[in-house]
Structures are given as structure tokens and as C-alpha cells.
Amino acid sequence: MNARELRHAIKNETYRTIIGKNLWLETCLKIDGWLTERKDIPLHLYQLHVLTDITRAVYEMMRNHIEEQDIENEYYKEVKLRLDTEEAVNSLEEDHV
């Protein structure tokens, strides 16, 4: 595919949707994989904030371009659960300090 064909394809709504789905899936897979490798290690507060910001930003970008069932995939649910759990733990630890 040359540059002209690529520009034309990106203008195509279907192609943008496919790119969005792939971007969202890859983002969720990477974050979920990283969190799974560290499942027994609590996140540092900075790590939690960065991962939460990335997840929210990409979620917001994608929610108007791809369907809900594609956004709410199993990897996103795992990431959200872990980040919510870590946030709750950090909140409790801050309350005890």
C-alpha cells in the first residue's frame, strides 16, 4: 500500500473503526499484561496515576468511535478492576497515615 492509498483508506470510516478497535485492544492487552506480571506487587501511587490517566484518555478517545462491546472487553475489565482495587488500597493507606 502506498502513501496515497493509505491516506484514502484512513479517510474511510470503516478503516478508522478498525484502527480504533486495534488500538484499544492493544492498549488493554499491554496494560493488562504488565499488571498481570506484577499481580503480587502493589503499584506505586505514581504508577497508578499514570496507568489510570492512560486508560481513561484512550477510553475517552475511543468511546465515540467504536462500539460499547468492543470497549468493554475482558482485558479492559481486568485493567479497570485492578486499577480500582489499587486506588481503594491507596486511599485506605492514606487514611491511616
JOWOZI-V90421 format. One record per backbone hydrogen bond with DSSP energy under -1.0 kcal/mol. CO is the residue of the C=O (numbers start at 1). NH is the residue of the N-H. If there is no record, write none. Layout:
{{CO/NH} {CO/NH}}
This chain:
{{2/6} {3/7} {4/8} {5/9} {6/10} {7/11} {12/16} {13/17} {14/18} {15/19} {16/20} {17/21} {18/22} {19/23} {20/24} {21/25} {22/26} {23/27} {24/28} {25/29} {26/30} {27/31} {28/32} {29/33} {30/34} {31/35} {32/36} {33/37} {36/39} {38/41} {44/48} {45/49} {46/50} {47/51} {48/52} {49/53} {50/54} {51/55} {52/56} {53/57} {54/58} {55/59} {56/60} {57/61} {58/62} {59/63} {62/65} {62/66} {67/71} {68/72} {71/73} {73/77} {74/78} {75/79} {76/80} {77/81} {78/82} {79/83} {80/84} {81/85} {82/86} {83/87} {84/88} {85/89} {86/90} {87/91} {88/92} {89/93} {90/94} {91/95} {92/96}}
